[in-house]
Amino acid sequence: MKYNPNIHHRRSIRLRGYDYSLIGAYFVTICTQYRECCLGNLVDGDMKFTLRGAIAYRFWFQIPDRFPNVELDEFIVMPNHIHGIIVITDKSTGAGGAEEGGETPPLRKPTLGQIVAYYKYQTTKIINQIDDTPGHRVWQRNFYDRIIRREQALHTIRQYIITNPNRWVKDPHNPRRGGVFPP
């Protein structure tokens, strides 16, 4: 079915009017397609990655290689989602200076959406190459975010991420809620 704006209404979950390229910390949650538990299993509170989970984990730390104005804070891979804190800094994203042969205007800083889209695209591409499943969706279409405005909120979110495995047995999206994953 083709997109029809009269019947298909996509609401953005981003904060209306907010510039997501601004310096600051952002808490993001990215869920797997259909919340499938394909990234690993929690065993005695420790995450045992599948190959997909290992790719999701390793590639997260490569984000600053692509976006030099991004720093990463606390992060965790769960069976069907990831949580992480992305910090957009004031580091220059463009070339310039005499040592580089002249002045080049700085490039526009990437938005949080562009950073997350890059992560999802790259991990999906690698996973689909390994699984030989071209075009297969690994991640849900969107992602959840929260702008972190205060130091206390940053601390609380860090604790939430760190303790997330302890809450997995009660997570409403855990297909074995209240039970135990097989080893």
Steps between C-alpha positions, in 0.01 A plus 500: 500500500636841402528779753179700516526811723123497553505162674864450604596734780853460631548689820848598597599413855772767494451818702338747260724794414806363683836503319637148549845610387543713812776426747367274773437149624226281358366169633400272212324166481506303176278190475538202271238437234190349664698512828654169398752376757776459243785684671566244772379350825538608858654222707545566872490875433766488227423558135612216272511653154388337181702601194246779441540621857878498471477710183259744671736523797823547307361744247365733770856589595581590138244783489758768600723386211229624262384793715800665670271733696332204672604343827341189645398446858329201664367233262347152515376237257194309615335202323266718292620858543792723581527797732773758469595856579630704207671830576526757223796727571632823359791335322531629145359275231667678209853549374681824541804675632833587347649158564236350272565736209234765539168587648203278435167592654398248766250241392160493664499285811308177458168461676425226749275341237785489248732341758247231591410443134868447418535248785187310396596501131855378558404224745215386275731491198760287683240266653323451166831425326585235761147352506463526118169678551512811279231751585409333830407752772697463822374809683162663547437801278549763768677540833418648836694793641512720803693825519709493817493850645635457855790319667261314735301373200825383338591309817152344523507391135848351539370294794196396298724373218738319735219327690286421193592128501361469854156610375492275192297221662217752557533686169164493318686440171687198635333202333585288805402759758527348843688204355858423414667496160656172401881503497 
